[in-house]
Amino acid sequence: MDPFDPALHYGPNDAGVSAFSIALVVIGLLIGSWAFGALYGIISNFLQGNKNKSD
């Protein structure tokens, strides 16, 4: 029996990365960036509303 050489037998799933986890990360980045933009817009509108009321 030949000894196992991990340098020769290394595959894409040896690090625990699967297509499902990659898809979850991509979807998480999209949702996170959308949420950041939405929150920024809400806060910006709120602050502009407060500035207009004080004038």
mmCIF file of the N, C-alpha and C atoms, coordinates in Angstrom:
data_MODEL
# 
_entry.id   MODEL 
# 
loop_
_atom_site.group_PDB 
_atom_site.id 
_atom_site.type_symbol 
_atom_site.label_atom_id 
_atom_site.label_alt_id 
_atom_site.label_comp_id 
_atom_site.label_asym_id 
_atom_site.label_entity_id 
_atom_site.label_seq_id 
_atom_site.pdbx_PDB_ins_code 
_atom_site.Cartn_x 
_atom_site.Cartn_y 
_atom_site.Cartn_z 
_atom_site.occupancy 
_atom_site.B_iso_or_equiv 
_atom_site.pdbx_formal_charge 
_atom_site.auth_seq_id 
_atom_site.auth_comp_id 
_atom_site.auth_asym_id 
_atom_site.auth_atom_id 
_atom_site.pdbx_PDB_model_num 
ATOM 1   N N  . MET A 1 1  ? 0.850   -1.189 0.000  1.00 0.00 ? 1  MET A N  1 
ATOM 2   C CA . MET A 1 1  ? 0.000   0.000  0.000  1.00 0.00 ? 1  MET A CA 1 
ATOM 3   C C  . MET A 1 1  ? 0.889   1.244  0.000  1.00 0.00 ? 1  MET A C  1 
ATOM 4   N N  . ASP A 1 2  ? 0.599   2.178  -0.889 1.00 0.00 ? 2  ASP A N  1 
ATOM 5   C CA . ASP A 1 2  ? 1.384   3.402  -0.985 1.00 0.00 ? 2  ASP A CA 1 
ATOM 6   C C  . ASP A 1 2  ? 1.000   4.368  0.129  1.00 0.00 ? 2  ASP A C  1 
ATOM 7   N N  . PRO A 1 3  ? 1.950   5.098  0.656  1.00 0.00 ? 3  PRO A N  1 
ATOM 8   C CA . PRO A 1 3  ? 1.611   6.118  1.671  1.00 0.00 ? 3  PRO A CA 1 
ATOM 9   C C  . PRO A 1 3  ? 0.807   7.253  1.037  1.00 0.00 ? 3  PRO A C  1 
ATOM 10  N N  . PHE A 1 4  ? -0.076  7.835  1.823  1.00 0.00 ? 4  PHE A N  1 
ATOM 11  C CA . PHE A 1 4  ? -0.940  8.921  1.341  1.00 0.00 ? 4  PHE A CA 1 
ATOM 12  C C  . PHE A 1 4  ? -0.142  10.218 1.319  1.00 0.00 ? 4  PHE A C  1 
ATOM 13  N N  . ASP A 1 5  ? -0.080  10.854 0.173  1.00 0.00 ? 5  ASP A N  1 
ATOM 14  C CA . ASP A 1 5  ? 0.615   12.128 0.032  1.00 0.00 ? 5  ASP A CA 1 
ATOM 15  C C  . ASP A 1 5  ? -0.433  13.226 -0.176 1.00 0.00 ? 5  ASP A C  1 
ATOM 16  N N  . PRO A 1 6  ? -0.687  14.088 0.818  1.00 0.00 ? 6  PRO A N  1 
ATOM 17  C CA . PRO A 1 6  ? -1.740  15.092 0.675  1.00 0.00 ? 6  PRO A CA 1 
ATOM 18  C C  . PRO A 1 6  ? -1.448  16.119 -0.417 1.00 0.00 ? 6  PRO A C  1 
ATOM 19  N N  . ALA A 1 7  ? -0.182  16.309 -0.778 1.00 0.00 ? 7  ALA A N  1 
ATOM 20  C CA . ALA A 1 7  ? 0.127   17.260 -1.845 1.00 0.00 ? 7  ALA A CA 1 
ATOM 21  C C  . ALA A 1 7  ? -0.364  16.749 -3.195 1.00 0.00 ? 7  ALA A C  1 
ATOM 22  N N  . LEU A 1 8  ? -0.398  15.435 -3.369 1.00 0.00 ? 8  LEU A N  1 
ATOM 23  C CA . LEU A 1 8  ? -0.864  14.859 -4.632 1.00 0.00 ? 8  LEU A CA 1 
ATOM 24  C C  . LEU A 1 8  ? -2.366  14.624 -4.642 1.00 0.00 ? 8  LEU A C  1 
ATOM 25  N N  . HIS A 1 9  ? -2.971  14.435 -3.479 1.00 0.00 ? 9  HIS A N  1 
ATOM 26  C CA . HIS A 1 9  ? -4.378  14.050 -3.394 1.00 0.00 ? 9  HIS A CA 1 
ATOM 27  C C  . HIS A 1 9  ? -5.253  15.161 -2.813 1.00 0.00 ? 9  HIS A C  1 
ATOM 28  N N  . TYR A 1 10 ? -4.851  16.392 -3.005 1.00 0.00 ? 10 TYR A N  1 
ATOM 29  C CA . TYR A 1 10 ? -5.619  17.512 -2.466 1.00 0.00 ? 10 TYR A CA 1 
ATOM 30  C C  . TYR A 1 10 ? -6.716  17.877 -3.446 1.00 0.00 ? 10 TYR A C  1 
ATOM 31  N N  . GLY A 1 11 ? -7.937  17.968 -2.959 1.00 0.00 ? 11 GLY A N  1 
ATOM 32  C CA . GLY A 1 11 ? -9.075  18.305 -3.809 1.00 0.00 ? 11 GLY A CA 1 
ATOM 33  C C  . GLY A 1 11 ? -9.784  19.544 -3.313 1.00 0.00 ? 11 GLY A C  1 
ATOM 34  N N  . PRO A 1 12 ? -10.771 20.017 -4.051 1.00 0.00 ? 12 PRO A N  1 
ATOM 35  C CA . PRO A 1 12 ? -11.455 21.260 -3.672 1.00 0.00 ? 12 PRO A CA 1 
ATOM 36  C C  . PRO A 1 12 ? -12.272 21.143 -2.392 1.00 0.00 ? 12 PRO A C  1 
ATOM 37  N N  . ASN A 1 13 ? -12.695 19.946 -2.019 1.00 0.00 ? 13 ASN A N  1 
ATOM 38  C CA . ASN A 1 13 ? -13.507 19.796 -0.816 1.00 0.00 ? 13 ASN A CA 1 
ATOM 39  C C  . ASN A 1 13 ? -12.677 19.476 0.420  1.00 0.00 ? 13 ASN A C  1 
ATOM 40  N N  . ASP A 1 14 ? -11.377 19.386 0.290  1.00 0.00 ? 14 ASP A N  1 
ATOM 41  C CA . ASP A 1 14 ? -10.539 19.073 1.449  1.00 0.00 ? 14 ASP A CA 1 
ATOM 42  C C  . ASP A 1 14 ? -10.505 20.220 2.450  1.00 0.00 ? 14 ASP A C  1 
ATOM 43  N N  . ALA A 1 15 ? -10.748 21.440 2.001  1.00 0.00 ? 15 ALA A N  1 
ATOM 44  C CA . ALA A 1 15 ? -10.743 22.580 2.916  1.00 0.00 ? 15 ALA A CA 1 
ATOM 45  C C  . ALA A 1 15 ? -12.130 22.849 3.493  1.00 0.00 ? 15 ALA A C  1 
ATOM 46  N N  . GLY A 1 16 ? -13.116 22.060 3.124  1.00 0.00 ? 16 GLY A N  1 
ATOM 47  C CA . GLY A 1 16 ? -14.464 22.231 3.641  1.00 0.00 ? 16 GLY A CA 1 
ATOM 48  C C  . GLY A 1 16 ? -15.274 23.246 2.867  1.00 0.00 ? 16 GLY A C  1 
ATOM 49  N N  . VAL A 1 17 ? -14.778 23.724 1.742  1.00 0.00 ? 17 VAL A N  1 
ATOM 50  C CA . VAL A 1 17 ? -15.488 24.719 0.941  1.00 0.00 ? 17 VAL A CA 1 
ATOM 51  C C  . VAL A 1 17 ? -16.333 23.980 -0.094 1.00 0.00 ? 17 VAL A C  1 
ATOM 52  N N  . SER A 1 18 ? -17.614 24.264 -0.101 1.00 0.00 ? 18 SER A N  1 
ATOM 53  C CA . SER A 1 18 ? -18.492 23.644 -1.082 1.00 0.00 ? 18 SER A CA 1 
ATOM 54  C C  . SER A 1 18 ? -19.203 24.739 -1.871 1.00 0.00 ? 18 SER A C  1 
ATOM 55  N N  . ALA A 1 19 ? -19.857 24.334 -2.936 1.00 0.00 ? 19 ALA A N  1 
ATOM 56  C CA . ALA A 1 19 ? -20.594 25.297 -3.745 1.00 0.00 ? 19 ALA A CA 1 
ATOM 57  C C  . ALA A 1 19 ? -21.702 25.947 -2.926 1.00 0.00 ? 19 ALA A C  1 
ATOM 58  N N  . PHE A 1 20 ? -22.292 25.196 -2.011 1.00 0.00 ? 20 PHE A N  1 
ATOM 59  C CA . PHE A 1 20 ? -23.360 25.736 -1.172 1.00 0.00 ? 20 PHE A CA 1 
ATOM 60  C C  . PHE A 1 20 ? -22.841 26.844 -0.261 1.00 0.00 ? 20 PHE A C  1 
ATOM 61  N N  . SER A 1 21 ? -21.682 26.625 0.355  1.00 0.00 ? 21 SER A N  1 
ATOM 62  C CA . SER A 1 21 ? -21.144 27.660 1.244  1.00 0.00 ? 21 SER A CA 1 
ATOM 63  C C  . SER A 1 21 ? -20.691 28.885 0.458  1.00 0.00 ? 21 SER A C  1 
ATOM 64  N N  . ILE A 1 22 ? -20.165 28.678 -0.748 1.00 0.00 ? 22 ILE A N  1 
ATOM 65  C CA . ILE A 1 22 ? -19.792 29.821 -1.581 1.00 0.00 ? 22 ILE A CA 1 
ATOM 66  C C  . ILE A 1 22 ? -21.038 30.619 -1.957 1.00 0.00 ? 22 ILE A C  1 
ATOM 67  N N  . ALA A 1 23 ? -22.116 29.932 -2.317 1.00 0.00 ? 23 ALA A N  1 
ATOM 68  C CA . ALA A 1 23 ? -23.364 30.611 -2.659 1.00 0.00 ? 23 ALA A CA 1 
ATOM 69  C C  . ALA A 1 23 ? -23.911 31.378 -1.457 1.00 0.00 ? 23 ALA A C  1 
ATOM 70  N N  . LEU A 1 24 ? -23.821 30.797 -0.272 1.00 0.00 ? 24 LEU A N  1 
ATOM 71  C CA . LEU A 1 24 ? -24.298 31.497 0.933  1.00 0.00 ? 24 LEU A CA 1 
ATOM 72  C C  . LEU A 1 24 ? -23.494 32.770 1.188  1.00 0.00 ? 24 LEU A C  1 
ATOM 73  N N  . VAL A 1 25 ? -22.197 32.722 0.980  1.00 0.00 ? 25 VAL A N  1 
ATOM 74  C CA . VAL A 1 25 ? -21.360 33.910 1.176  1.00 0.00 ? 25 VAL A CA 1 
ATOM 75  C C  . VAL A 1 25 ? -21.718 34.987 0.166  1.00 0.00 ? 25 VAL A C  1 
ATOM 76  N N  . VAL A 1 26 ? -21.910 34.613 -1.088 1.00 0.00 ? 26 VAL A N  1 
ATOM 77  C CA . VAL A 1 26 ? -22.255 35.590 -2.121 1.00 0.00 ? 26 VAL A CA 1 
ATOM 78  C C  . VAL A 1 26 ? -23.611 36.217 -1.826 1.00 0.00 ? 26 VAL A C  1 
ATOM 79  N N  . ILE A 1 27 ? -24.594 35.399 -1.473 1.00 0.00 ? 27 ILE A N  1 
ATOM 80  C CA . ILE A 1 27 ? -25.924 35.929 -1.144 1.00 0.00 ? 27 ILE A CA 1 
ATOM 81  C C  . ILE A 1 27 ? -25.850 36.816 0.098  1.00 0.00 ? 27 ILE A C  1 
ATOM 82  N N  . GLY A 1 28 ? -25.048 36.416 1.079  1.00 0.00 ? 28 GLY A N  1 
ATOM 83  C CA . GLY A 1 28 ? -24.878 37.232 2.280  1.00 0.00 ? 28 GLY A CA 1 
ATOM 84  C C  . GLY A 1 28 ? -24.253 38.582 1.977  1.00 0.00 ? 28 GLY A C  1 
ATOM 85  N N  . LEU A 1 29 ? -23.277 38.602 1.078  1.00 0.00 ? 29 LEU A N  1 
ATOM 86  C CA . LEU A 1 29 ? -22.666 39.880 0.692  1.00 0.00 ? 29 LEU A CA 1 
ATOM 87  C C  . LEU A 1 29 ? -23.664 40.775 -0.030 1.00 0.00 ? 29 LEU A C  1 
ATOM 88  N N  . LEU A 1 30 ? -24.473 40.186 -0.911 1.00 0.00 ? 30 LEU A N  1 
ATOM 89  C CA . LEU A 1 30 ? -25.481 40.987 -1.622 1.00 0.00 ? 30 LEU A CA 1 
ATOM 90  C C  . LEU A 1 30 ? -26.522 41.551 -0.658 1.00 0.00 ? 30 LEU A C  1 
ATOM 91  N N  . ILE A 1 31 ? -27.023 40.717 0.231  1.00 0.00 ? 31 ILE A N  1 
ATOM 92  C CA . ILE A 1 31 ? -28.035 41.180 1.195  1.00 0.00 ? 31 ILE A CA 1 
ATOM 93  C C  . ILE A 1 31 ? -27.425 42.188 2.160  1.00 0.00 ? 31 ILE A C  1 
ATOM 94  N N  . GLY A 1 32 ? -26.189 41.952 2.576  1.00 0.00 ? 32 GLY A N  1 
ATOM 95  C CA . GLY A 1 32 ? -25.528 42.882 3.499  1.00 0.00 ? 32 GLY A CA 1 
ATOM 96  C C  . GLY A 1 32 ? -25.297 44.242 2.877  1.00 0.00 ? 32 GLY A C  1 
ATOM 97  N N  . SER A 1 33 ? -24.872 44.268 1.616  1.00 0.00 ? 33 SER A N  1 
ATOM 98  C CA . SER A 1 33 ? -24.650 45.561 0.973  1.00 0.00 ? 33 SER A CA 1 
ATOM 99  C C  . SER A 1 33 ? -25.972 46.281 0.721  1.00 0.00 ? 33 SER A C  1 
ATOM 100 N N  . TRP A 1 34 ? -27.017 45.532 0.376  1.00 0.00 ? 34 TRP A N  1 
ATOM 101 C CA . TRP A 1 34 ? -28.326 46.152 0.196  1.00 0.00 ? 34 TRP A CA 1 
ATOM 102 C C  . TRP A 1 34 ? -28.825 46.718 1.529  1.00 0.00 ? 34 TRP A C  1 
ATOM 103 N N  . ALA A 1 35 ? -28.673 45.973 2.608  1.00 0.00 ? 35 ALA A N  1 
ATOM 104 C CA . ALA A 1 35 ? -29.128 46.439 3.920  1.00 0.00 ? 35 ALA A CA 1 
ATOM 105 C C  . ALA A 1 35 ? -28.357 47.682 4.354  1.00 0.00 ? 35 ALA A C  1 
ATOM 106 N N  . PHE A 1 36 ? -27.060 47.720 4.086  1.00 0.00 ? 36 PHE A N  1 
ATOM 107 C CA . PHE A 1 36 ? -26.263 48.889 4.435  1.00 0.00 ? 36 PHE A CA 1 
ATOM 108 C C  . PHE A 1 36 ? -26.753 50.110 3.666  1.00 0.00 ? 36 PHE A C  1 
ATOM 109 N N  . GLY A 1 37 ? -27.020 49.954 2.380  1.00 0.00 ? 37 GLY A N  1 
ATOM 110 C CA . GLY A 1 37 ? -27.521 51.067 1.575  1.00 0.00 ? 37 GLY A CA 1 
ATOM 111 C C  . GLY A 1 37 ? -28.899 51.525 2.012  1.00 0.00 ? 37 GLY A C  1 
ATOM 112 N N  . ALA A 1 38 ? -29.761 50.568 2.347  1.00 0.00 ? 38 ALA A N  1 
ATOM 113 C CA . ALA A 1 38 ? -31.103 50.925 2.806  1.00 0.00 ? 38 ALA A CA 1 
ATOM 114 C C  . ALA A 1 38 ? -31.049 51.670 4.138  1.00 0.00 ? 38 ALA A C  1 
ATOM 115 N N  . LEU A 1 39 ? -30.222 51.192 5.047  1.00 0.00 ? 39 LEU A N  1 
ATOM 116 C CA . LEU A 1 39 ? -30.084 51.856 6.342  1.00 0.00 ? 39 LEU A CA 1 
ATOM 117 C C  . LEU A 1 39 ? -29.485 53.250 6.185  1.00 0.00 ? 39 LEU A C  1 
ATOM 118 N N  . TYR A 1 40 ? -28.503 53.377 5.294  1.00 0.00 ? 40 TYR A N  1 
ATOM 119 C CA . TYR A 1 40 ? -27.907 54.684 5.031  1.00 0.00 ? 40 TYR A CA 1 
ATOM 120 C C  . TYR A 1 40 ? -28.957 55.650 4.488  1.00 0.00 ? 40 TYR A C  1 
ATOM 121 N N  . GLY A 1 41 ? -29.801 55.185 3.581  1.00 0.00 ? 41 GLY A N  1 
ATOM 122 C CA . GLY A 1 41 ? -30.857 56.033 3.025  1.00 0.00 ? 41 GLY A CA 1 
ATOM 123 C C  . GLY A 1 41 ? -31.866 56.453 4.076  1.00 0.00 ? 41 GLY A C  1 
ATOM 124 N N  . ILE A 1 42 ? -32.249 55.530 4.941  1.00 0.00 ? 42 ILE A N  1 
ATOM 125 C CA . ILE A 1 42 ? -33.221 55.860 5.994  1.00 0.00 ? 42 ILE A CA 1 
ATOM 126 C C  . ILE A 1 42 ? -32.645 56.895 6.947  1.00 0.00 ? 42 ILE A C  1 
ATOM 127 N N  . ILE A 1 43 ? -31.392 56.697 7.363  1.00 0.00 ? 43 ILE A N  1 
ATOM 128 C CA . ILE A 1 43 ? -30.764 57.647 8.294  1.00 0.00 ? 43 ILE A CA 1 
ATOM 129 C C  . ILE A 1 43 ? -30.566 59.000 7.620  1.00 0.00 ? 43 ILE A C  1 
ATOM 130 N N  . SER A 1 44 ? -30.178 58.990 6.351  1.00 0.00 ? 44 SER A N  1 
ATOM 131 C CA . SER A 1 44 ? -29.974 60.243 5.627  1.00 0.00 ? 44 SER A CA 1 
ATOM 132 C C  . SER A 1 44 ? -31.281 61.018 5.501  1.00 0.00 ? 44 SER A C  1 
ATOM 133 N N  . ASN A 1 45 ? -32.357 60.336 5.150  1.00 0.00 ? 45 ASN A N  1 
ATOM 134 C CA . ASN A 1 45 ? -33.657 61.004 5.052  1.00 0.00 ? 45 ASN A CA 1 
ATOM 135 C C  . ASN A 1 45 ? -34.115 61.526 6.405  1.00 0.00 ? 45 ASN A C  1 
ATOM 136 N N  . PHE A 1 46 ? -33.865 60.777 7.457  1.00 0.00 ? 46 PHE A N  1 
ATOM 137 C CA . PHE A 1 46 ? -34.260 61.207 8.796  1.00 0.00 ? 46 PHE A CA 1 
ATOM 138 C C  . PHE A 1 46 ? -33.500 62.467 9.207  1.00 0.00 ? 46 PHE A C  1 
ATOM 139 N N  . LEU A 1 47 ? -32.193 62.489 8.931  1.00 0.00 ? 47 LEU A N  1 
ATOM 140 C CA . LEU A 1 47 ? -31.402 63.654 9.314  1.00 0.00 ? 47 LEU A CA 1 
ATOM 141 C C  . LEU A 1 47 ? -31.754 64.872 8.459  1.00 0.00 ? 47 LEU A C  1 
ATOM 142 N N  . GLN A 1 48 ? -32.034 64.679 7.174  1.00 0.00 ? 48 GLN A N  1 
ATOM 143 C CA . GLN A 1 48 ? -32.443 65.805 6.334  1.00 0.00 ? 48 GLN A CA 1 
ATOM 144 C C  . GLN A 1 48 ? -33.804 66.333 6.770  1.00 0.00 ? 48 GLN A C  1 
ATOM 145 N N  . GLY A 1 49 ? -34.684 65.447 7.228  1.00 0.00 ? 49 GLY A N  1 
ATOM 146 C CA . GLY A 1 49 ? -35.982 65.877 7.729  1.00 0.00 ? 49 GLY A CA 1 
ATOM 147 C C  . GLY A 1 49 ? -35.848 66.718 8.981  1.00 0.00 ? 49 GLY A C  1 
ATOM 148 N N  . ASN A 1 50 ? -34.932 66.323 9.866  1.00 0.00 ? 50 ASN A N  1 
ATOM 149 C CA . ASN A 1 50 ? -34.709 67.085 11.086 1.00 0.00 ? 50 ASN A CA 1 
ATOM 150 C C  . ASN A 1 50 ? -34.081 68.441 10.772 1.00 0.00 ? 50 ASN A C  1 
ATOM 151 N N  . LYS A 1 51 ? -33.215 68.509 9.771  1.00 0.00 ? 51 LYS A N  1 
ATOM 152 C CA . LYS A 1 51 ? -32.575 69.784 9.411  1.00 0.00 ? 51 LYS A CA 1 
ATOM 153 C C  . LYS A 1 51 ? -33.608 70.743 8.844  1.00 0.00 ? 51 LYS A C  1 
ATOM 154 N N  . ASN A 1 52 ? -34.540 70.243 8.037  1.00 0.00 ? 52 ASN A N  1 
ATOM 155 C CA . ASN A 1 52 ? -35.564 71.102 7.439  1.00 0.00 ? 52 ASN A CA 1 
ATOM 156 C C  . ASN A 1 52 ? -36.542 71.622 8.493  1.00 0.00 ? 52 ASN A C  1 
ATOM 157 N N  . LYS A 1 53 ? -36.806 70.838 9.532  1.00 0.00 ? 53 LYS A N  1 
ATOM 158 C CA . LYS A 1 53 ? -37.734 71.282 10.582 1.00 0.00 ? 53 LYS A CA 1 
ATOM 159 C C  . LYS A 1 53 ? -37.128 72.407 11.428 1.00 0.00 ? 53 LYS A C  1 
ATOM 160 N N  . SER A 1 54 ? -35.798 72.413 11.579 1.00 0.00 ? 54 SER A N  1 
ATOM 161 C CA . SER A 1 54 ? -35.180 73.431 12.419 1.00 0.00 ? 54 SER A CA 1 
ATOM 162 C C  . SER A 1 54 ? -35.028 74.765 11.683 1.00 0.00 ? 54 SER A C  1 
ATOM 163 N N  . ASP A 1 55 ? -35.186 74.781 10.345 1.00 0.00 ? 55 ASP A N  1 
ATOM 164 C CA . ASP A 1 55 ? -35.044 76.044 9.589  1.00 0.00 ? 55 ASP A CA 1 
ATOM 165 C C  . ASP A 1 55 ? -36.267 76.921 9.718  1.00 0.00 ? 55 ASP A C  1 
# 
